[in-house]
Amino acid sequence: MNKFSGRIYQNQSLIYKIFLYVLTTVLIVYFFPKGGKFKYEFQKGKPWQYENLYAEYDFAIQKTEAEIEIDQERIKQNITPYYRFDGEVVNQVSKKLDDSYRSVLIDSIIDGVPRIEVKRFADNMLKGFYQIGIISNDETQEKKTGYLVKNGNQLEEITIDKLIKISQLRQRVRDKTKGTRYRNLSDKVYNLLFEVVKPNVLFDKERTDLVTENALKNISYTKGNVEKGIRIISKGEVVEGQTFRILDSLKSEYESQVWSESNYYWIVVGYTLLVALALLMLFLFLKKYRFDIYEDNTKVTFLFFNMILMVLLTTFVVKVKADYVYIVPLCILPITIKAFFDARLGLFTHVITVLILGFIVPDSFEYLFLQIIAGIVTILTVSELSRRANLFISLGQIVFVYALAYFAFVIIQEGTITALNWTNIGFFALNGLLCFLVLFLILIYEKAFGLVSDVSLLELSDTNSKLLKELANVAPGTFHHSLQVANLAEAAANEIGANAMLVRVGALYHDIGKMHDPVYFSENQATSINPHDELAPDESARIIFDHVLEGIKIAKKNNLPDRIIDFIRTHHGTLPVYYFFMKQQEINPETNIDDFRYPGPMPFSRETAILMMSDSVEAASKSLKEPTASKIDNFVERIIDKQMEEGQFLNADITFKEIQIIKKVLKRKLNNIYHLRVEYPE
């Protein structure tokens, strides 16, 4: 049992990766829309690349969305509105009339007519109006006829124009009083009625909407049929017009039939194998080319989390409305991964994610092409996220590429630009705007996963930060050395296209371990007294080695990101401390040089390799006496060639050509630093 537990403990990292791999595969397949996949790929405007296709069974030809929308609009226009008759209104209004007529008709005799008779005349007139029907001005519909619902379920067809609108009440009163003894009292009667009248015919929106909904449900979504055995398309024939509609209908029918209970599990197995294979490629890529990330389960989790997030967003949009699929800001994925790791991993992860999404999106070839091209443009253009203007320009270029590629597809498929759907161009623009969310996501990811981006690097590069201020106070010589190294390394990184901001920050913090014993390092010795003179060479070497370990401790205590700590670990690689080795060899000729080597590891990226070269060259340049251009050139060549002989750059992704470029930059910078000034007269 203990042996089994020990094996689990030893392989816990691998077990976690397997668990993450299985969980991600299951989640992605679970998110997939429940539908089969048509076995033929076709596009409008392109030739049919397969053998002649015959209908294997009868199926209906589906209407286009435009045709369905026309049918729906026609039904809505032809629906007869429903009105509700409220029989209680007339009694309520008569009661109000009894209660209020004295306040409206103040005098007991009006133009020779007793007030009570005026009230009785108005009451009879109002009842007559209610028999016709009074309707509110706002509730009259465009239709000329409607159905009036009485007593709950009795229907009566009515003509809307024959109903009395509130706005017509004054004219109706005048018509009724004309030629009677009340002819001079029309305004009085109107005022009396206006105080109490309210509609008794009300538009029944709920019933009308229900009838409309039922009618829309009965719309036929098909027009015509294709019988079994009929040839649908011949090999080489261009897919267009009615043929395209028939093929699209066959695809829908096929996918609905394939996803049946009998073969449900087989289709799930198929999707699972394909998704698992795609994710396996990502694992193999990490193990082969980014082993440092592969070994870090937090970073692997971060990669898979982002993939799941993009798949989830896309599948949700496809389920809601597939036309909106290009709103999903998929380019956030390569931007995020490039910000935390590198461009190559960002593009590879993006391509794997797009391949997975190709199973569920409509027009998968068009989608794959657009998204992969957009991902490549993202990797090539997005840099220095700390500068928002750069991000804005890059996202504008991405939107332009989306629109340009879409425009090309429309021309190929339709043969004309008149079919261009400007709504899709709007989707691309919205996609670009949503990509700005990457700035907020990066901040969240930094806190959640302990990663570092260019935005954080910009903050860490501030020399007024607490840790760098402490370095300047405790070890001023080391601080000045770090600034010089940062300038050299940044210039070299810019020249070969490495991450200049990362190198600069790494250079600023690479020697913070010297704060532990600053006087044991020559740049901090203000006097001629050297404490190493009192120590044995091996003890002095140990103190020199310890500045790397102490630097790691200080960095972790101050919560510096791992990417910065990597510079502290690797800036001396496994190089020996030659000075103290030679001293010890004078005492003991049998001394092993490996006992005087730094613990490592060696640089494993272009950035850490640049720092090693810049640090060694800058530190050693202080020993040059009367430096000249030729001395500096030979000096730089000798130091970096020695590092190459020691194999310090074998794990770094750096080429010989890039090393030569770095040498030239360092030579030029050192020549600028040590150039001779004109001697000014006293």
KEROSE-577516 format. One line per 3 residues: their letters; for each residue x, y, z of C-alpha. Coordinates in Angstrom, 1 decimal, padded with zeros to 4 digits. Layout:
<sites>
a = X Y Z  ...
</sites>
This chain:
<sites>
mnk = 000.0 000.0 000.0  002.8 002.4 000.9  004.6 001.5 -002.3
fsg = 001.4 002.3 -004.3  000.9 005.6 -002.5  004.5 006.5 -003.1
riy = 004.1 005.9 -006.9  001.0 008.1 -006.9  002.9 010.8 -005.1
qnq = 005.8 010.6 -007.5  003.6 010.8 -010.5  001.0 013.3 -009.2
sli = 001.9 015.8 -011.8  001.3 013.3 -014.6  -001.9 012.1 -013.0
yki = -003.1 015.7 -012.8  -002.3 016.2 -016.5  -004.2 013.1 -017.5
fly = -007.2 014.2 -015.4  -007.1 017.7 -017.0  -006.9 016.1 -020.4
vlt = -009.9 013.8 -019.9  -011.9 016.6 -018.2  -011.3 019.1 -021.0
tvl = -012.2 016.5 -023.6  -015.4 015.6 -021.8  -016.4 019.2 -021.3
ivy = -015.8 020.2 -024.9  -017.8 017.2 -026.2  -020.6 018.0 -023.7
ffp = -020.8 021.6 -025.0  -021.0 020.5 -028.6  -024.5 020.9 -030.2
kgg = -026.3 017.6 -030.4  -026.1 016.9 -034.1  -024.3 014.7 -036.5
kfk = -021.9 015.8 -039.2  -022.7 015.7 -043.0  -020.2 013.5 -044.8
yef = -019.8 015.9 -047.7  -018.2 019.4 -047.7  -019.5 021.9 -050.2
qkg = -019.6 025.6 -050.8  -021.8 027.8 -052.9  -020.1 028.8 -056.1
kpw = -017.5 025.9 -056.0  -017.5 022.7 -058.1  -018.9 019.4 -056.5
qye = -015.7 017.4 -055.9  -017.3 014.0 -055.2  -018.9 011.4 -057.5
nly = -022.5 011.9 -058.7  -024.8 012.3 -055.8  -028.2 010.5 -055.7
aey = -030.9 010.9 -053.1  -030.8 007.8 -050.8  -034.3 008.6 -049.4
dfa = -037.1 011.1 -049.8  -036.6 014.5 -048.2  -038.2 017.9 -048.3
iqk = -036.5 021.0 -049.7  -036.2 023.6 -047.0  -037.1 027.2 -047.5
tea = -034.4 029.9 -047.1  -034.5 032.1 -044.1  -035.6 035.0 -046.3
eie = -038.6 033.0 -047.6  -039.5 032.0 -044.1  -039.3 035.7 -042.9
idq = -041.6 036.7 -045.8  -044.1 034.0 -044.8  -044.0 035.1 -041.2
eri = -044.5 038.8 -042.2  -047.5 037.9 -044.4  -049.1 036.0 -041.6
kqn = -048.7 038.9 -039.2  -050.2 041.3 -041.7  -053.2 039.0 -042.3
itp = -054.0 038.2 -038.7  -057.4 039.7 -037.7  -057.1 041.6 -034.3
yyr = -059.2 040.5 -031.4  -061.1 042.9 -029.2  -062.8 042.3 -025.8
fdg = -066.2 043.7 -025.0  -066.6 044.9 -021.4  -070.4 044.8 -020.5
evv = -069.9 046.3 -017.0  -068.6 049.6 -018.3  -072.0 051.1 -019.2
nqv = -073.3 050.5 -015.6  -070.2 051.9 -014.0  -070.4 055.0 -016.2
skk = -074.1 055.5 -015.6  -073.4 055.5 -011.8  -070.6 058.0 -012.2
ldd = -072.9 060.2 -014.3  -075.5 060.1 -011.5  -072.8 061.2 -009.0
syr = -071.1 063.9 -011.0  -073.7 065.7 -013.2  -074.6 068.3 -010.6
svl = -070.9 069.4 -010.4  -070.8 069.8 -014.2  -074.3 071.2 -014.7
ids = -074.3 073.9 -012.0  -077.6 075.6 -012.9  -080.9 073.8 -012.3
iid = -082.3 075.2 -015.5  -080.1 075.4 -018.6  -081.4 077.3 -021.7
gvp = -084.9 076.5 -020.5  -084.2 072.8 -020.1  -084.2 071.3 -016.6
rie = -080.9 069.9 -015.5  -082.4 066.5 -014.7  -083.7 066.2 -018.3
vkr = -080.3 067.1 -019.7  -078.8 064.4 -017.5  -081.4 061.9 -018.7
fad = -080.8 062.8 -022.3  -077.0 062.4 -021.9  -077.5 059.0 -020.1
nml = -079.7 057.6 -023.0  -077.2 059.0 -025.6  -074.3 057.3 -023.7
kgf = -076.1 054.0 -023.6  -076.7 054.2 -027.3  -073.0 054.9 -027.9
yqi = -072.1 051.9 -025.8  -074.4 049.7 -027.8  -072.3 050.7 -030.9
gii = -069.0 050.4 -028.9  -066.6 053.0 -027.7  -062.9 052.4 -028.3
snd = -059.8 054.2 -027.1  -057.8 056.2 -029.7  -054.6 054.3 -028.9
etq = -056.1 050.8 -029.4  -057.4 051.0 -032.9  -055.4 048.8 -035.3
ekk = -054.5 049.2 -038.9  -057.0 046.4 -039.9  -060.5 047.5 -041.0
tgy = -062.1 044.5 -039.3  -061.7 042.6 -036.1  -063.2 040.0 -033.9
lvk = -065.2 041.1 -030.8  -065.2 038.7 -028.0  -068.4 038.8 -025.8
ngn = -069.3 036.8 -022.7  -065.9 035.0 -022.7  -066.1 033.1 -026.0
qle = -068.8 034.5 -028.3  -067.1 035.9 -031.4  -068.6 038.7 -033.5
eit = -067.0 040.2 -036.6  -066.9 043.9 -036.4  -065.9 046.8 -038.6
idk = -063.4 049.0 -036.7  -064.5 052.2 -038.4  -068.1 051.9 -037.1
lik = -066.9 051.9 -033.5  -066.8 055.3 -031.8  -063.4 056.7 -030.9
isq = -063.0 058.9 -027.9  -061.8 061.7 -030.2  -065.0 061.4 -032.2
lrq = -067.2 061.9 -029.1  -067.8 065.7 -029.5  -068.9 065.3 -033.1
rvr = -071.2 062.5 -032.2  -072.9 064.6 -029.5  -073.4 067.4 -031.9
dkt = -075.0 065.1 -034.4  -077.3 063.7 -031.7  -078.4 067.1 -030.4
kgt = -078.9 068.7 -033.9  -082.5 069.5 -034.5  -083.6 068.8 -030.9
ryr = -084.3 071.1 -027.9  -080.8 070.3 -026.7  -079.1 071.7 -029.8
nls = -077.6 074.6 -027.9  -076.4 072.3 -025.1  -074.1 070.0 -027.1
dkv = -070.9 071.4 -025.4  -072.5 071.0 -022.0  -073.6 067.4 -022.8
ynl = -070.1 066.7 -024.2  -068.4 068.0 -021.0  -070.8 065.9 -018.9
lfe = -070.0 062.7 -020.9  -066.3 063.4 -021.2  -066.0 063.4 -017.4
vvk = -067.2 059.8 -017.1  -066.9 058.0 -020.4  -064.4 055.2 -020.9
pnv = -064.0 052.5 -023.6  -066.0 049.3 -023.5  -064.2 047.8 -026.5
lfd = -060.6 046.9 -025.6  -057.9 045.5 -027.9  -057.1 042.0 -026.7
ker = -053.4 041.8 -027.2  -052.9 038.5 -025.4  -055.5 036.7 -027.5
tdl = -054.2 038.3 -030.7  -050.6 037.3 -029.9  -051.7 033.8 -029.1
vte = -053.5 033.4 -032.4  -050.5 034.9 -034.3  -048.1 032.6 -032.5
nal = -050.3 029.5 -033.4  -050.4 030.7 -037.0  -046.6 031.1 -037.1
kni = -046.1 027.6 -035.7  -048.1 026.2 -038.6  -045.8 027.8 -041.2
syt = -044.4 025.3 -043.6  -040.6 025.4 -043.6  -040.3 023.3 -046.8
kgn = -041.3 023.8 -050.4  -041.2 020.8 -052.7  -039.7 017.3 -052.3
vek = -036.8 015.2 -053.7  -037.7 011.6 -054.3  -035.3 008.7 -053.6
gir = -033.0 007.9 -056.5  -033.1 011.3 -058.1  -029.7 012.7 -059.1
iis = -029.0 015.7 -057.0  -025.7 016.9 -058.5  -023.0 015.6 -060.9
kge = -019.2 015.6 -060.3  -017.7 018.9 -061.3  -021.0 020.7 -061.4
vve = -021.0 024.1 -059.7  -023.0 024.3 -056.5  -025.4 027.2 -056.9
gqt = -029.1 028.2 -057.0  -031.6 025.4 -056.5  -028.9 022.7 -056.3
fri = -027.3 024.5 -053.3  -030.7 024.7 -051.6  -031.3 020.9 -052.2
lds = -027.8 020.0 -050.9  -028.4 022.2 -047.8  -031.7 020.5 -047.2
lks = -030.1 017.1 -047.6  -027.4 018.1 -045.1  -030.0 019.1 -042.5
eye = -032.1 016.0 -043.0  -028.9 013.8 -042.8  -027.7 015.3 -039.6
sqv = -031.1 015.0 -038.0  -031.4 011.4 -038.9  -027.8 010.5 -038.0
wse = -028.2 011.8 -034.4  -030.7 009.2 -033.4  -030.9 007.2 -030.2
sny = -029.5 004.1 -031.9  -026.2 005.6 -032.9  -026.0 008.4 -030.3
ywi = -023.1 006.9 -028.4  -021.1 006.1 -031.6  -021.2 009.7 -032.6
vvg = -020.2 010.8 -029.1  -017.3 008.4 -029.3  -016.3 009.9 -032.7
ytl = -016.4 013.5 -031.4  -014.5 012.4 -028.3  -011.7 010.8 -030.3
lva = -011.3 013.8 -032.6  -011.2 016.3 -029.7  -008.9 014.1 -027.7
lal = -006.5 013.8 -030.7  -006.5 017.6 -031.1  -005.7 018.2 -027.4
lml = -003.0 015.5 -027.5  -001.3 017.5 -030.2  -001.1 020.5 -027.8
flf = 000.3 018.3 -025.0  003.0 016.9 -027.4  003.9 020.4 -028.6
lkk = 004.3 021.5 -025.0  006.5 018.5 -024.1  008.6 018.9 -027.2
yrf = 009.1 022.7 -027.5  007.9 024.2 -024.2  008.9 021.7 -021.6
diy = 009.0 024.4 -018.9  005.3 025.1 -019.4  004.5 021.3 -019.7
edn = 006.1 020.8 -016.2  004.1 023.6 -014.7  000.5 022.3 -014.1
tkv = -000.8 025.8 -013.4  000.3 027.0 -016.8  -001.1 023.9 -018.5
tfl = -004.4 024.5 -016.6  -004.4 028.1 -017.8  -004.0 027.0 -021.5
ffn = -006.8 024.5 -021.3  -009.1 026.9 -019.4  -008.8 029.4 -022.2
mil = -009.6 026.8 -024.8  -012.6 025.6 -022.9  -013.8 029.3 -022.5
mvl = -013.6 029.9 -026.2  -015.3 026.7 -027.1  -018.1 027.4 -024.6
ltt = -018.7 030.9 -025.9  -018.8 029.8 -029.5  -021.1 026.8 -028.9
fvv = -023.4 029.1 -026.9  -023.6 031.6 -029.8  -024.1 028.7 -032.3
kvk = -027.0 027.4 -030.3  -028.6 030.8 -029.9  -028.1 031.9 -033.6
ady = -025.3 030.6 -035.8  -025.2 033.8 -037.8  -023.6 035.6 -034.8
vyi = -020.6 033.2 -034.6  -018.2 035.9 -035.8  -019.1 038.1 -032.9
vpl = -017.1 035.8 -030.6  -013.7 037.5 -030.0  -011.6 034.4 -030.7
cil = -008.5 036.4 -031.2  -008.4 037.1 -027.5  -006.9 033.6 -027.2
pit = -003.7 034.1 -029.1  -003.3 037.7 -027.6  -003.6 036.3 -024.1
ika = -001.2 033.4 -024.6  001.3 035.5 -026.4  001.2 038.1 -023.5
ffd = 002.0 035.4 -020.9  004.2 033.0 -022.9  005.2 033.4 -026.6
arl = 003.8 033.9 -030.1  004.5 030.3 -031.3  002.5 028.8 -028.5
glf = -000.3 031.4 -028.9  -000.7 030.6 -032.6  -000.5 026.8 -032.1
thv = -003.2 026.9 -029.3  -005.4 029.1 -031.5  -005.1 026.7 -034.5
itv = -006.0 023.7 -032.3  -009.0 025.6 -030.8  -010.2 026.6 -034.3
lil = -009.9 023.0 -035.6  -012.1 021.8 -032.7  -014.7 024.6 -033.4
gfi = -014.7 023.5 -037.0  -017.0 020.6 -036.0  -019.8 022.8 -034.8
vpd = -019.9 026.0 -036.9  -021.7 026.4 -040.2  -019.5 026.8 -043.3
sfe = -016.6 025.3 -041.5  -014.0 025.8 -044.2  -014.8 029.5 -044.4
ylf = -014.7 029.8 -040.6  -011.4 028.0 -040.4  -009.8 030.1 -043.0
lqi = -011.0 033.4 -041.5  -010.1 032.5 -037.9  -006.6 031.1 -038.7
iag = -005.7 034.1 -040.9  -007.0 036.4 -038.1  -005.0 034.5 -035.6
ivt = -001.8 034.8 -037.7  -002.4 038.6 -038.1  -003.0 038.8 -034.3
ilt = 000.4 037.1 -033.5  002.2 039.3 -036.1  000.8 042.7 -035.1
vse = -000.2 042.6 -031.4  002.8 043.7 -029.3  003.4 045.7 -026.1
lsr = -000.1 045.5 -024.6  001.0 048.2 -022.1  000.5 050.7 -025.0
ran = -003.2 050.7 -025.7  -002.7 052.7 -028.9  -000.7 049.7 -030.4
lfi = -003.5 047.3 -029.4  -006.1 049.6 -031.0  -004.2 049.7 -034.3
slg = -003.6 045.9 -034.2  -007.3 045.2 -033.6  -008.2 047.5 -036.5
qiv = -005.9 045.4 -038.8  -007.5 042.2 -037.6  -011.0 043.6 -038.4
fvy = -009.8 044.7 -041.8  -008.4 041.2 -042.5  -011.7 039.6 -041.4
ala = -013.7 041.9 -043.7  -011.3 041.4 -046.6  -011.4 037.6 -046.4
yfa = -015.2 037.7 -046.1  -015.4 040.0 -049.1  -013.3 037.5 -051.1
fvi = -015.6 034.6 -050.1  -018.7 036.5 -051.1  -017.3 037.2 -054.6
iqe = -016.3 033.5 -055.0  -019.7 032.2 -053.9  -022.0 034.8 -055.3
gti = -020.1 036.2 -058.3  -021.1 039.7 -057.4  -020.6 042.2 -054.6
tal = -024.3 043.0 -054.3  -024.8 040.0 -052.1  -022.4 041.4 -049.5
nwt = -024.0 041.3 -046.1  -023.1 044.5 -044.2  -024.3 043.0 -041.0
nig = -021.4 040.6 -041.0  -019.0 043.5 -041.4  -020.6 045.0 -038.3
ffa = -020.1 041.6 -036.5  -016.4 041.8 -037.4  -016.2 045.4 -036.0
lng = -018.0 044.3 -032.8  -015.5 041.3 -032.6  -012.6 043.8 -032.7
llc = -014.2 046.0 -029.9  -014.8 042.9 -027.7  -011.1 042.0 -028.1
flv = -010.3 045.0 -025.9  -011.6 042.9 -023.0  -008.3 041.1 -023.1
lfl = -006.8 043.9 -021.0  -009.2 043.1 -018.2  -008.8 039.3 -018.7
ili = -005.0 039.7 -018.4  -005.4 041.4 -015.0  -007.7 038.7 -013.8
yek = -005.4 035.9 -015.0  -002.4 037.5 -013.4  -004.1 037.3 -010.0
afg = -005.8 033.9 -010.5  -002.8 032.0 -012.1  000.2 034.0 -010.8
lvs = 001.3 034.9 -014.3  002.9 038.1 -015.6  002.2 040.2 -018.7
dvs = 003.7 043.3 -020.4  001.3 045.4 -018.3  002.8 044.1 -015.1
lle = 006.3 044.3 -016.5  005.8 048.0 -017.1  004.9 048.4 -013.4
lsd = 007.9 046.3 -012.3  010.3 048.4 -014.5  009.6 051.5 -012.3
tns = 012.9 052.2 -010.5  011.0 053.9 -007.7  009.5 050.6 -006.7
kll = 010.1 049.6 -003.1  012.5 046.7 -003.9  014.6 048.6 -006.4
kel = 014.8 051.6 -004.0  016.1 049.2 -001.4  018.7 047.9 -003.9
anv = 019.8 051.4 -004.7  020.3 052.2 -001.0  021.8 048.9 000.2
apg = 024.0 048.1 -002.9  024.3 051.3 -005.0  027.0 049.8 -007.2
tfh = 024.9 046.8 -008.0  021.9 049.0 -008.7  024.0 051.1 -011.2
hsl = 025.3 047.8 -012.8  021.7 046.5 -013.1  020.7 049.7 -014.9
qva = 023.6 049.4 -017.3  022.8 045.8 -018.0  019.1 046.6 -018.5
nla = 020.0 049.2 -021.2  022.4 046.8 -023.0  020.0 043.8 -022.8
eaa = 017.0 045.9 -024.0  018.9 047.2 -027.0  020.0 043.7 -027.9
ane = 016.4 042.3 -027.5  015.0 045.0 -029.7  017.5 044.1 -032.4
iga = 016.6 040.4 -032.6  012.9 040.8 -031.9  012.9 039.3 -028.4
nam = 010.7 040.6 -025.6  012.6 043.8 -024.7  010.4 044.7 -021.7
lvr = 010.8 041.3 -020.1  014.6 041.4 -020.6  014.8 044.9 -019.1
vga = 012.8 044.0 -016.0  014.8 040.7 -015.6  018.0 042.7 -015.8
lyh = 016.9 045.2 -013.2  016.2 042.5 -010.6  018.8 039.8 -011.6
dig = 021.3 040.8 -008.9  019.0 041.6 -006.0  020.6 038.7 -004.0
kmh = 023.7 040.9 -003.6  021.7 042.9 -001.0  022.4 040.1 001.4
dpv = 026.2 040.7 001.5  026.8 043.8 -000.6  030.4 044.4 000.5
yfs = 031.6 041.1 -000.9  030.9 042.3 -004.5  033.5 044.7 -006.0
enq = 031.0 047.3 -007.4  029.8 048.0 -003.8  033.3 048.3 -002.2
ats = 033.8 052.0 -001.6  037.4 051.5 -000.2  040.4 049.5 -001.1
inp = 039.5 046.9 001.6  038.4 043.6 000.1  036.7 041.2 002.6
hde = 037.6 038.3 000.3  041.3 038.8 001.3  040.4 037.3 004.7
lap = 038.6 034.3 003.3  039.6 031.0 001.6  038.9 030.9 -002.1
des = 036.2 028.2 -001.8  034.4 030.2 000.9  034.5 033.3 -001.2
ari = 033.1 031.3 -004.1  030.3 030.1 -001.9  029.4 033.7 -001.0
ifd = 029.4 034.6 -004.7  027.2 031.6 -005.5  024.8 032.4 -002.8
hvl = 023.7 035.7 -004.3  021.7 033.7 -006.8  019.9 031.7 -004.1
egi = 019.5 034.8 -001.9  018.0 036.6 -004.9  015.4 033.9 -005.4
kia = 014.5 034.1 -001.8  014.1 037.9 -001.9  012.2 037.7 -005.1
kkn = 009.7 035.2 -003.7  009.3 037.2 -000.5  008.4 040.3 -002.6
nlp = 006.1 038.3 -004.9  008.0 038.8 -008.1  006.6 036.7 -010.9
dri = 008.3 033.4 -011.9  009.3 034.8 -015.3  011.4 037.4 -013.5
idf = 012.8 034.9 -011.0  013.9 032.8 -014.0  016.4 035.6 -014.9
irt = 017.8 035.4 -011.4  018.2 031.7 -011.6  019.9 031.6 -015.0
hhg = 021.9 034.8 -015.4  025.1 032.9 -014.5  024.0 029.5 -015.8
tlp = 026.5 026.8 -014.8  029.6 028.9 -015.5  032.5 028.6 -013.1
vyy = 033.9 031.4 -010.9  037.3 031.4 -012.6  039.0 033.9 -010.3
ffm = 038.4 031.9 -007.1  038.9 028.6 -008.9  042.4 029.7 -010.0
kqq = 043.1 030.9 -006.4  042.0 027.5 -005.0  044.1 025.7 -007.7
ein = 047.2 027.4 -006.4  046.5 025.9 -003.0  045.3 022.6 -004.3
pet = 046.2 021.6 -007.9  043.7 018.7 -007.7  040.7 021.1 -007.3
nid = 037.7 020.1 -009.5  036.3 023.0 -011.5  032.8 021.7 -011.1
dfr = 033.0 022.6 -007.4  033.2 026.2 -008.5  030.3 026.3 -010.9
ypg = 027.0 028.1 -010.3  024.1 025.8 -009.6  022.2 026.8 -012.8
pmp = 020.0 026.2 -014.6  021.3 027.4 -018.0  019.4 030.0 -019.9
fsr = 016.3 028.5 -021.6  015.0 031.4 -023.7  016.4 034.1 -025.9
eta = 015.7 036.7 -023.2  017.6 034.8 -020.4  020.5 034.2 -022.9
ilm = 020.6 037.9 -023.7  020.8 038.8 -020.0  023.7 036.4 -019.4
msd = 025.7 037.9 -022.3  024.9 041.5 -021.3  025.6 040.9 -017.6
sve = 029.0 039.2 -018.2  030.1 041.8 -020.7  029.0 044.9 -018.6
aas = 030.6 043.5 -015.4  033.9 042.6 -017.1  034.1 045.9 -019.0
ksl = 035.0 047.6 -015.7  038.3 045.8 -015.8  039.3 047.3 -019.2
kep = 042.2 049.8 -019.0  042.3 052.5 -021.6  039.4 050.9 -023.7
tas = 039.6 051.2 -027.4  037.2 050.0 -030.1  039.5 047.0 -031.0
kid = 039.9 046.1 -027.3  036.2 046.2 -026.8  035.5 044.1 -029.9
nfv = 038.0 041.4 -028.9  036.8 041.6 -025.3  033.1 041.0 -026.2
eri = 034.0 038.2 -028.6  036.1 036.4 -026.0  033.5 036.5 -023.3
idk = 030.5 035.3 -025.4  032.6 032.7 -027.2  033.6 031.3 -023.9
qme = 030.0 031.0 -022.8  029.2 029.2 -026.0  032.1 026.8 -025.5
egq = 030.6 026.1 -022.1  027.3 025.2 -023.8  025.3 027.8 -021.9
fln = 023.0 028.5 -024.8  022.1 025.0 -025.8  018.7 025.1 -024.1
adi = 017.9 028.6 -025.3  015.9 029.2 -028.4  018.5 031.4 -030.0
tfk = 020.5 031.1 -033.3  024.1 031.8 -034.1  023.0 034.6 -036.3
eiq = 021.1 036.2 -033.4  024.2 035.8 -031.1  026.3 037.6 -033.7
iik = 023.7 040.5 -033.8  023.8 040.7 -030.0  027.6 040.9 -030.1
kvl = 027.4 043.8 -032.5  024.9 045.7 -030.3  027.0 045.2 -027.2
krk = 030.1 046.4 -029.0  028.4 049.5 -030.3  026.9 050.3 -026.9
lnn = 030.1 049.8 -025.0  032.0 051.9 -027.5  029.4 054.7 -026.9
iyh = 029.9 054.3 -023.1  033.7 054.3 -023.2  034.3 056.8 -026.0
lrv = 037.1 059.3 -025.4  035.9 062.9 -024.6  037.7 066.0 -025.8
eyp = 039.9 067.4 -023.1  038.6 070.8 -022.2  041.2 073.6 -021.4
e = 041.3 074.7 -017.7
</sites>
